[in-house]
Amino acid sequence: MRYRYNLGLAFEGVAASHPERPALILAGGRSVSFADLDRLTNQLAHWLNSLGLGRRDVLALFNAKSVEGHALMLAALKIGAAYVNLDDQNPPQRLAMILATCQPRLAVSDHPLPEAILRCCQSESVPLLLLPEAAVVDRLPAARLAATDLVTGGDPAYLMFTSGSTGTPKGVAIAHASVLNFVHWARAEFGIGVGDRLSGANPLHFDNSVFDFYASLFTGAALAPLGREIVGSPADLVRQVGERGCTLWFSVPSLLIYLMTMRQLDATSWPTMRCLVFGGEGYPKTELKRLFDIFHPRARLVNVYGPTECTCICSAYTLSEADFAQLHGLPPLGRLAPNFSLLVLDDEERPVGDGEVGELCLLGPQLALGYYRDPDNTRQRFGCNPHCSGFAERFYRTGDLVRQDENGLLWFVGRSDNQIKHLGYRIELEEIEAALESLPQIRQAISVYHRLRQQHGRIVAFVSSRSPVDEATLRQALRERLPAYMIPSQIEVLAELPKNANGKLDRKQLQQRLSGS
């Protein structure tokens, strides 16, 4: 049973079992079979090999969700290279930081890129290639690579970059074995198998896409990739999900709330849908009830939780009528995957009692290898369980404050640091502040998250300046440094930023200022 040990063999096993089944469901009723996708994957793996890419190298991808783009991800897995999907709309300065961290051997794009991205790759000495034409690929060998047998479960499968508190994004490295464990759990938890079709609405540089890609192509289900232009149009998105016969959906709550707000979902929508999964941020029950009323009982609604460092998601909770007896707050995070364990610790790393609040620390086979080329952050967030004296049991400090009730359900309470979730993205407020303080006019900066509707809100920044400056100028400067979802919706220029009794910048005072405005 070789396929247990690496993802390349796992995909070959699925393709051999279901060669004529659709692997990718495209627009207009077109599809790509598992056999054809595996053949293309082998050809691109030979191409990457011929370019010098091998085991434990990093392959950067600018991936627009083409058939070839998905095959490139699989090809990297087969030769043991770790792929990283990059956003071609990233500001060049931020992209340069990511490239400097992961130091890819090669970058490949399945579509033409903006000139600024080309210059960025050139400045970081990263060779950038467009995919070869179909006629060139067809001449490449389609036989499997012997190198696939050499890849181990401990080799990195992919890197996923998240916001960093030092101002530099962190690259989470996830191993083959962790992904295989995730696939096994997801298949069982959601009953995924042949005949299912998973919507691929999440951007490939976003952690939720791990569910789309692996829970479909590695279980015998099909993936329906939905490009940026489709996801950006509510009517097109709803129509395409319906036309492609999707049976499972996964996204952040914000996207579902947006579709509901735009009146695109009703009782006739998505007739083949049997399960709607959402996670990455809180889903206020006042909003969730509207979705529940449309889809229950014909579809299961599941709230999930999981840090990027734990391979996408690791807990699930299925909603029922009883969850809406009262409408304030958020649904529970649920129970962890069966082979995970947890600690809920206080500030002195002592376990808290049942129902008490503490930091959630996770232990289990889906933990990341660490942060790529970042030993300091790895040591800070990954450590040894202080309550296991027999051996060095590794755990991950999530920074999430939770409580566990008498039924074993986890409930989210807040954060122990300045990390927020906004539009499903994990953001360190310090990264925004570092970008502002890099501007020559700015003396100091601080940012806060202003709650508007329960868990939804806006980012507001406050700055003190060395010279006169206006909000529009600052916003334009930030666009060159930060992705759009991290740009504050409001920037206030103050003569001095408030400080607490210890002389530190006072976020609490600024939160109160916004609440009173």
TAZILIN-V526336 format. One record per residue. N is the residue number from 1. PSI is psi in degrees with one decimal (999 if undefined). Layout:
# TAZILIN-V526336
N&PSI ; N&PSI
This chain:
# TAZILIN-V526336
1&62.6 ; 2&-29.7 ; 3&-9.5 ; 4&-21.8 ; 5&-18.2 ; 6&160.0 ; 7&-30.0 ; 8&-46.3 ; 9&-35.2 ; 10&-44.2 ; 11&-39.9 ; 12&-38.0 ; 13&-41.8 ; 14&-44.7 ; 15&-37.3 ; 16&-31.7 ; 17&-27.8 ; 18&55.5 ; 19&-36.5 ; 20&-4.7 ; 21&148.5 ; 22&132.6 ; 23&-42.4 ; 24&130.0 ; 25&115.7 ; 26&174.7 ; 27&153.8 ; 28&18.5 ; 29&3.8 ; 30&154.3 ; 31&163.3 ; 32&127.0 ; 33&163.5 ; 34&-39.1 ; 35&-44.7 ; 36&-37.2 ; 37&-39.2 ; 38&-39.3 ; 39&-48.1 ; 40&-39.9 ; 41&-45.4 ; 42&-40.5 ; 43&-43.6 ; 44&-30.2 ; 45&-42.2 ; 46&-39.7 ; 47&-47.5 ; 48&-41.9 ; 49&-41.9 ; 50&-20.9 ; 51&4.4 ; 52&5.6 ; 53&133.3 ; 54&-164.5 ; 55&131.6 ; 56&7.5 ; 57&164.4 ; 58&131.7 ; 59&117.7 ; 60&133.8 ; 61&131.5 ; 62&99.5 ; 63&114.6 ; 64&23.3 ; 65&30.4 ; 66&168.5 ; 67&-44.6 ; 68&-35.0 ; 69&-42.7 ; 70&-38.2 ; 71&-33.0 ; 72&-38.9 ; 73&-45.4 ; 74&-36.8 ; 75&-41.2 ; 76&-42.8 ; 77&-38.2 ; 78&-33.3 ; 79&0.2 ; 80&11.0 ; 81&148.5 ; 82&122.9 ; 83&154.5 ; 84&119.1 ; 85&127.8 ; 86&147.7 ; 87&118.5 ; 88&-1.6 ; 89&3.9 ; 90&139.6 ; 91&139.6 ; 92&-36.4 ; 93&-40.6 ; 94&-40.0 ; 95&-39.0 ; 96&-38.3 ; 97&-39.8 ; 98&-45.7 ; 99&-38.1 ; 100&-31.6 ; 101&-49.1 ; 102&-17.3 ; 103&61.5 ; 104&144.3 ; 105&-28.3 ; 106&148.6 ; 107&138.5 ; 108&138.8 ; 109&144.0 ; 110&11.6 ; 111&157.9 ; 112&143.3 ; 113&154.6 ; 114&152.5 ; 115&-35.6 ; 116&-34.9 ; 117&-39.9 ; 118&-44.1 ; 119&-37.3 ; 120&-47.4 ; 121&-39.8 ; 122&-42.2 ; 123&-27.6 ; 124&9.4 ; 125&40.1 ; 126&113.5 ; 127&130.8 ; 128&126.4 ; 129&146.2 ; 130&151.3 ; 131&141.6 ; 132&157.9 ; 133&156.9 ; 134&-38.1 ; 135&-35.2 ; 136&-44.4 ; 137&-39.1 ; 138&-24.2 ; 139&-7.0 ; 140&153.6 ; 141&142.1 ; 142&-0.6 ; 143&152.1 ; 144&155.6 ; 145&135.9 ; 146&-27.1 ; 147&-23.4 ; 148&-34.3 ; 149&-19.9 ; 150&-12.9 ; 151&137.0 ; 152&164.9 ; 153&-21.3 ; 154&-7.0 ; 155&145.2 ; 156&134.5 ; 157&-44.5 ; 158&161.1 ; 159&139.8 ; 160&119.3 ; 161&134.0 ; 162&168.5 ; 163&145.6 ; 164&140.7 ; 165&-17.5 ; 166&-2.8 ; 167&-9.8 ; 168&126.0 ; 169&147.6 ; 170&137.0 ; 171&105.7 ; 172&126.4 ; 173&119.1 ; 174&131.6 ; 175&161.0 ; 176&-45.6 ; 177&-37.3 ; 178&-41.5 ; 179&-41.0 ; 180&-38.4 ; 181&-41.8 ; 182&-44.7 ; 183&-43.5 ; 184&-44.2 ; 185&-45.6 ; 186&-40.6 ; 187&-43.7 ; 188&-42.8 ; 189&-38.9 ; 190&3.5 ; 191&38.6 ; 192&137.4 ; 193&-168.9 ; 194&132.2 ; 195&-22.1 ; 196&152.5 ; 197&117.3 ; 198&132.7 ; 199&139.2 ; 200&66.9 ; 201&-17.4 ; 202&138.6 ; 203&144.6 ; 204&-17.4 ; 205&2.9 ; 206&138.8 ; 207&-35.3 ; 208&-21.9 ; 209&-19.1 ; 210&-40.6 ; 211&-48.8 ; 212&-51.0 ; 213&-52.2 ; 214&-36.6 ; 215&-10.3 ; 216&-65.4 ; 217&-14.5 ; 218&11.7 ; 219&-4.3 ; 220&-0.5 ; 221&173.6 ; 222&153.5 ; 223&133.6 ; 224&90.4 ; 225&130.3 ; 226&111.7 ; 227&171.5 ; 228&-39.1 ; 229&-30.3 ; 230&-47.1 ; 231&-29.8 ; 232&-8.2 ; 233&106.0 ; 234&-44.4 ; 235&-43.0 ; 236&-40.1 ; 237&-50.2 ; 238&-41.3 ; 239&-45.0 ; 240&-39.4 ; 241&-40.3 ; 242&-45.8 ; 243&-31.8 ; 244&2.7 ; 245&35.8 ; 246&140.2 ; 247&-21.3 ; 248&139.8 ; 249&140.0 ; 250&127.5 ; 251&176.4 ; 252&151.4 ; 253&-33.9 ; 254&-38.7 ; 255&-41.9 ; 256&-40.5 ; 257&-39.8 ; 258&-44.1 ; 259&-37.2 ; 260&-42.5 ; 261&-36.3 ; 262&5.7 ; 263&41.4 ; 264&-14.6 ; 265&131.2 ; 266&-171.1 ; 267&-17.6 ; 268&-6.4 ; 269&143.5 ; 270&64.0 ; 271&-22.6 ; 272&-4.1 ; 273&127.8 ; 274&-12.6 ; 275&125.5 ; 276&119.8 ; 277&138.5 ; 278&144.6 ; 279&176.8 ; 280&-16.2 ; 281&168.1 ; 282&145.6 ; 283&99.0 ; 284&135.5 ; 285&-24.9 ; 286&-37.0 ; 287&-40.9 ; 288&-32.2 ; 289&-35.9 ; 290&-42.1 ; 291&-43.0 ; 292&-42.2 ; 293&-28.3 ; 294&-42.5 ; 295&-21.7 ; 296&136.1 ; 297&8.3 ; 298&-19.2 ; 299&144.7 ; 300&135.1 ; 301&125.3 ; 302&123.7 ; 303&128.3 ; 304&161.9 ; 305&146.2 ; 306&127.9 ; 307&156.0 ; 308&-35.8 ; 309&-6.5 ; 310&29.6 ; 311&65.3 ; 312&-77.1 ; 313&151.5 ; 314&7.6 ; 315&157.0 ; 316&148.4 ; 317&122.7 ; 318&126.5 ; 319&146.4 ; 320&173.2 ; 321&-36.6 ; 322&-25.9 ; 323&-11.7 ; 324&19.9 ; 325&-33.1 ; 326&150.6 ; 327&7.5 ; 328&155.3 ; 329&-162.1 ; 330&157.0 ; 331&160.5 ; 332&160.4 ; 333&-20.0 ; 334&-156.0 ; 335&148.0 ; 336&157.9 ; 337&145.5 ; 338&-32.9 ; 339&16.7 ; 340&154.4 ; 341&169.0 ; 342&159.4 ; 343&140.9 ; 344&109.7 ; 345&150.7 ; 346&-171.2 ; 347&-20.3 ; 348&19.7 ; 349&33.5 ; 350&139.8 ; 351&136.9 ; 352&164.2 ; 353&168.6 ; 354&131.6 ; 355&-8.7 ; 356&156.8 ; 357&136.1 ; 358&177.8 ; 359&132.1 ; 360&124.6 ; 361&131.4 ; 362&142.2 ; 363&133.2 ; 364&177.7 ; 365&-5.0 ; 366&5.5 ; 367&144.5 ; 368&162.0 ; 369&-24.9 ; 370&-164.9 ; 371&127.8 ; 372&126.5 ; 373&38.7 ; 374&70.8 ; 375&-31.4 ; 376&-49.8 ; 377&-33.7 ; 378&-45.7 ; 379&-33.5 ; 380&-38.8 ; 381&-27.1 ; 382&132.5 ; 383&-171.5 ; 384&136.4 ; 385&115.7 ; 386&-9.3 ; 387&17.0 ; 388&101.3 ; 389&-15.6 ; 390&-30.0 ; 391&170.3 ; 392&91.7 ; 393&122.5 ; 394&139.6 ; 395&165.5 ; 396&127.3 ; 397&111.1 ; 398&-27.0 ; 399&-4.5 ; 400&129.6 ; 401&126.3 ; 402&168.4 ; 403&151.2 ; 404&123.6 ; 405&-179.1 ; 406&-17.5 ; 407&2.4 ; 408&4.7 ; 409&140.1 ; 410&139.1 ; 411&130.8 ; 412&134.3 ; 413&-39.2 ; 414&-160.3 ; 415&151.3 ; 416&-2.7 ; 417&-158.1 ; 418&24.0 ; 419&141.5 ; 420&164.8 ; 421&121.0 ; 422&121.1 ; 423&28.2 ; 424&-12.8 ; 425&140.5 ; 426&122.9 ; 427&129.2 ; 428&120.1 ; 429&-28.6 ; 430&-27.3 ; 431&-36.9 ; 432&-42.9 ; 433&-38.9 ; 434&-38.5 ; 435&-42.1 ; 436&-43.2 ; 437&-10.7 ; 438&-11.7 ; 439&136.1 ; 440&-26.4 ; 441&-18.6 ; 442&128.1 ; 443&-50.3 ; 444&154.2 ; 445&149.1 ; 446&143.5 ; 447&150.8 ; 448&162.6 ; 449&116.4 ; 450&111.7 ; 451&133.7 ; 452&-54.0 ; 453&99.2 ; 454&-106.0 ; 455&-2.4 ; 456&146.2 ; 457&-157.4 ; 458&153.9 ; 459&129.4 ; 460&132.5 ; 461&146.4 ; 462&136.2 ; 463&152.3 ; 464&141.2 ; 465&155.8 ; 466&-21.2 ; 467&162.1 ; 468&136.0 ; 469&148.6 ; 470&162.9 ; 471&-40.1 ; 472&-39.6 ; 473&-43.6 ; 474&-41.8 ; 475&-41.7 ; 476&-39.3 ; 477&-37.4 ; 478&-32.1 ; 479&-22.5 ; 480&-5.6 ; 481&-27.1 ; 482&151.0 ; 483&159.9 ; 484&-37.6 ; 485&-10.7 ; 486&-4.9 ; 487&124.2 ; 488&142.3 ; 489&-14.9 ; 490&136.2 ; 491&119.2 ; 492&133.3 ; 493&119.7 ; 494&153.2 ; 495&-42.1 ; 496&143.6 ; 497&139.9 ; 498&145.5 ; 499&153.7 ; 500&-173.1 ; 501&-22.8 ; 502&4.5 ; 503&9.6 ; 504&152.9 ; 505&137.0 ; 506&95.3 ; 507&-38.0 ; 508&-41.8 ; 509&-35.9 ; 510&-35.6 ; 511&-44.2 ; 512&-36.6 ; 513&-43.3 ; 514&-38.9 ; 515&-28.7 ; 516&-7.0 ; 517&999
